[in-house]
Amino acid sequence: MTPVIRLFQPGVDAVRASLRPFLLIQGLAVAFLCGLSRWCFWIPVNAATYSLPVRIQFILFLCAQGAWSLLLITLTGRDSLEPGIA
C-alpha cells in the first residue's frame, strides 16, 4: 500500500481568518459610501421635490425612490464568499 501525500489545503476557517481584515475594511468603506451617498442624493432630491407642485411631488418621489434603490444595489453589490448567498 502506497502512502497518500496530501498537499497543504487550508480549510474554510483559515481562509476566512486571513480575509477578515480585508472584509472589515471593505465593510467600513461600503458603510461610509452608503452614508455619504445618502446625503448627496436625498438632499438635492428633497429640495427639488418640495419645490414642485403637490401633484407632481409624489411622481418625482417614486422616480427618486427607484433611482435610489438602483444606486444602493450598485454601491453595495459585491461577490460573496459564502456559496448560496447572493
SVG drawing of the C-alpha trace seen along z (x, -y; Angstrom):
<svg xmlns="http://www.w3.org/2000/svg" viewBox="-52 -75 56 77">
<polyline fill="none" stroke="black" stroke-width="0.4" points="0.0,0.0 1.5,-3.4 1.2,-6.4 -1.0,-9.2 0.7,-12.5 -1.6,-15.4 -0.7,-18.9 -1.5,-21.7 -5.1,-22.7 -6.4,-25.4 -9.9,-25.0 -12.6,-27.5 -11.9,-28.8 -8.3,-29.5 -9.3,-31.4 -11.9,-33.4 -9.4,-34.3 -6.9,-35.5 -9.5,-37.6 -11.1,-39.1 -9.1,-42.4 -9.8,-43.0 -13.5,-42.3 -13.7,-44.7 -12.1,-47.5 -14.4,-46.7 -17.4,-46.8 -16.4,-50.1 -15.8,-51.6 -19.3,-50.4 -20.9,-51.9 -19.1,-55.2 -20.1,-55.3 -23.7,-54.5 -23.8,-57.2 -22.2,-59.8 -24.3,-58.9 -27.4,-59.1 -26.7,-62.8 -25.5,-63.6 -28.6,-62.0 -31.5,-62.8 -30.8,-66.5 -31.0,-67.6 -33.9,-65.3 -35.9,-66.6 -35.1,-70.2 -36.3,-69.5 -39.3,-67.6 -40.6,-70.2 -40.1,-73.0 -42.6,-71.4 -46.5,-71.5 -48.1,-69.0 -49.5,-66.8 -46.0,-66.3 -44.2,-65.7 -45.4,-62.1 -44.5,-61.1 -41.0,-62.6 -40.7,-60.8 -41.5,-57.5 -38.8,-58.0 -36.3,-59.1 -37.0,-56.0 -36.4,-53.8 -33.2,-55.6 -32.0,-55.3 -32.7,-51.6 -30.7,-51.0 -27.9,-53.2 -27.8,-51.4 -27.7,-48.0 -24.8,-49.2 -22.9,-50.6 -23.3,-47.5 -23.1,-44.8 -20.1,-42.6 -19.2,-39.0 -19.9,-36.8 -17.5,-34.3 -20.4,-32.2 -21.9,-29.9 -25.7,-30.3 -25.7,-33.9 -26.3,-36.4"/>
</svg>
